[in-house]
Amino acid sequence: MLILSRRPEESIIIADTITVKVVSIEKGVVKLGIDAPHNIRVLRSELVRAVEDSNKEASSGHDESLLQQLVQKLKL
């Protein structure tokens, strides 16, 4: 992991196409501005983890016998 120090209004450039700028620092919160091409998804990591956890929970609640019955029906 690369760790950099930046002040407000300073930025970094990633792979010539993504710019991350420190917009402000207030009360221990850093606000970042991210300029990236439209084809690059920029997601907050806590939201990605929440969706992954939700997907795991949804898929683990199924009765194994029901899945086996479905497999048998699809084989016909």
N, C-alpha and C positions, 0 to 999 in steps of 0.2 A: 504494500500500500504506500502510495506517495502522499506525504503530508506537506502542505504548503501553508504559509502565513499570507494572508491577504488583508488589505484594509478596505473600507468602503470605497466603492467606485473602481477598485482594481478587479482584474479578471484573469482567467486562465483559458487557454484554447486547447481543445482535445481533437486530435485527428483532423485539423484544419477546417472542420465544419461545425464544431460545437463550442460555444463560448459560455462560460459560467462566470457571472459577475456578482460580486458582493454588493447588494443594493443598500443594505443598512444593517446595523447591529444595535439592537435596543433591548435592554433588560435581559441580557443573556441569550437573546434569540437572534440568529443570523438569517437575514432574508437574502435569498439568492435569485438572480435572474438567469434563466437558461435559454439560450438562443440555439436551436438545433433545426436541421431540415425536417420537413413534415413527415418524412418516412421513418424517422427515428422516434421511437416511443420513449417518453420521459415519464417515469412512474415513481411515486413515493414508495420506498421499500416496505413500510408498515402496511400499506394497502395490498401490495403483492402478497405479503405473508398472510394477511387476513383472508384473502381469496383462496390461497393454497390451503389454509387450515379449514376453511369452509368446505372446499371440495373434498378434502380427506374425510371430514366428518360425514358429509352427504353420501360418500361412496362406501363407508364402512358400516353403515347402519342396515345393510340389506341381509336378509336371511339367505344363507348359502343354498338351501334347498330350492328356493324360488329361482335362483340363478340357474341351477341345474335343470329345472323344469323348462326354463326358457331355452337353454341350450338344446334340450331334446326336441322341442318344438321347431326350432330353427333347422335342425338336421333333416326334418321331413321333406 
